[in-house]
Every structure is written in structure tokens, then in C-alpha cells.
Amino acid sequence: MTKKIEPDIEKIINALDDKYGKIDQDLDDHLEGLLQSKPITYWDYIHTDALLNLQLPRTNVPDENVFIMYHQVNELLFKMVLWEIEQVCHHPNLTVDFFSSRLGRISRYFDMLTSSFAIMQYGMDIEQYMKFRKTLTPASGFQSAQYRKIEFASTDLINLIDARFRESIDRNTPYEHALEHLYWQAAGKDYNTGKKSYLLSAFEEKYKNEFIAFTQEYNTINLYATFKRLPEEAQQNPILREAMRHYDYTVNVTWVMSHYKAAYHYLNNGETPVEATGGSEWVKYMHPKYQRRIFFPDVWTQEELDTWGHNV
């Protein structure tokens, strides 16, 4: 007995036929393929087995696993942030509502990153950390390429230039020269001699060309540039401005200071800060009052800009 095709099912079949017809595919072949495919499971969809086997500690110190997994979670959240930024910056018909909602998502990711530093600060024994940390030399969280891309995609490159060199760099400056004067270069370069640490030179060898291409792509479509292209009425929208302020302050002050305090917890012996694993001068380049990293200057008052990072 032939089963009667319900109207809803027939509608779906017609829609599928139209979908595959547009790409010159035969619907019958795809339907037949469904007969052979396996049902999806949570562990197959999330690739749980692969994910849980990505932790490869270099020592037998138990808390090294905490350190590894914590940073892997960070990288997944950075990927989520970049995905949201990409949707805004490449949106063909951007609206204030869409812009605001995606900034809200991004801020929630960074709110999570900020609160998660309690795991780093209180979730590892200092004694255990000091045992395994030297095996990480010269690697450093400084070398997170995704975080650097978040910065590039958020604001004009000039706002990421070391504060000491901003007046000598503008939009006509070659990208390669500008990259040589980014604020985080202070973590791995002696500006008196020009000598770079291995931390920085290895990082640039791996990512420099990729960074140049990425900064070129986002030069005129980064979040700040996208905001400045909006009509004046949209730029003054209080919901959008508050979303931008929250994101800017969360990333460049709150999250940075949570990172700073976690590092201080482990690397300060009460007198002189211990050098980070990559050899970076972490105090000078992390604290917001030194470099004044601000993604969206237009949404802050002059007083707020002048006192950026002073009260943390």
C-alpha cells in the first residue's frame, strides 16, 4: 500500500528539489544517500574524542592540564569573537540592531573570558605552576594570533600603535612598518637597539604575512571604521554606543587587568616581577595606562580618554 504524501512533506520535497536543482544536482541521488547515512550523535557532531585528546602536557605536574585546557578554551572563545566581527564587517546591509546585537555577543564572550581568570589565578597551585612553567619557555600567551586578529578587526591600526610612535604613523605608512611599531612589540623588542626576543621573532616568522594580509582586509571595514560610516543618527544611537563602550572597556581594561592580576599572582615575588616564559616585559605592555589601547575613541569623553586605565 502506497503511503499518502502529506501536504507538508510534499512542500519540503519540492523545496529540496528546487534547492538541488539550482546547483544541477539530482534530488533522487541525495534522498537515496540519506538511506545509507548514519544518524548524527552528540560525540560525532562535537568531535568529543578529538577535543579531549588535544591536551599534551610536557610534564607530570597535574595542574599543567588545567593551564593547557584553560588556554584552549580561550582560543575557542577568540574564534567565536572573530566570527561575530566578521558578520558585522562584511554585512551587505548593516543595521544598528544587528551591529548592537553582535557587539553584545562579543562582550558576553569577553565577560566570560574575564571571569574565567579566577581559574588561572586560584585554580592552580603556585608551587606546581612554578615547576612546569619553565618547560614552556619560550612559548607565551602573547603569541595568540587570534587575539591579535581581534584587535586588527576591531579598530584602525593607528589605535594599536605604541603610544610613543603614533604621531609619526598614519594611513599612508606601509603595513609592514606599522606592524613593527604595534604596542605589543614592547613585550619583545629593545627599542634602543632594535633587537627582538625569540618570543617576538618566532611569532612574526609564523604570522607576519598573515597579519599583513588581515590588516589590509580590515583596514576600511574594521568595527570602528564600520561605525564611522554609519549615518550620524545611527552613530548617536544610545544602545549601539553603550554596546561599543562595553566591548571597548571590557577588552582593553577589564579583561586585560584580570590577565594582569593573574600574572602578578604567579610572577611577582613581592619585590621584583619574575620574567614571563617568553621573556616579555609583561608589566609594561599589559597595563592599559601605559599603552592606552582604545578601540573606539569617538564613544568616550575627553576626560575618559585622558584617564584611561588610571583607576584600576
Secondary structure as GFF3:
##gff-version 3
##sequence-region A 1 312
A	DSSP	alpha_helix	7	21	.	.	.	ID=ss1
A	DSSP	alpha_helix	27	36	.	.	.	ID=ss2
A	DSSP	alpha_helix	42	46	.	.	.	ID=ss3
A	DSSP	alpha_helix	48	51	.	.	.	ID=ss4
A	DSSP	alpha_helix	64	89	.	.	.	ID=ss5
A	DSSP	alpha_helix	96	115	.	.	.	ID=ss6
A	DSSP	alpha_helix	117	122	.	.	.	ID=ss7
A	DSSP	alpha_helix	126	132	.	.	.	ID=ss8
A	DSSP	three_ten_helix	133	136	.	.	.	ID=ss9
A	DSSP	three_ten_helix	141	143	.	.	.	ID=ss10
A	DSSP	alpha_helix	145	154	.	.	.	ID=ss11
A	DSSP	three_ten_helix	157	160	.	.	.	ID=ss12
A	DSSP	three_ten_helix	166	168	.	.	.	ID=ss13
A	DSSP	alpha_helix	175	179	.	.	.	ID=ss14
A	DSSP	three_ten_helix	183	187	.	.	.	ID=ss15
A	DSSP	alpha_helix	198	218	.	.	.	ID=ss16
A	DSSP	alpha_helix	223	229	.	.	.	ID=ss17
A	DSSP	alpha_helix	232	235	.	.	.	ID=ss18
A	DSSP	alpha_helix	238	249	.	.	.	ID=ss19
A	DSSP	pi_helix	250	255	.	.	.	ID=ss20
A	DSSP	alpha_helix	256	267	.	.	.	ID=ss21
A	DSSP	alpha_helix	282	286	.	.	.	ID=ss22
A	DSSP	alpha_helix	288	291	.	.	.	ID=ss23
A	DSSP	three_ten_helix	297	299	.	.	.	ID=ss24
A	DSSP	alpha_helix	302	306	.	.	.	ID=ss25
###
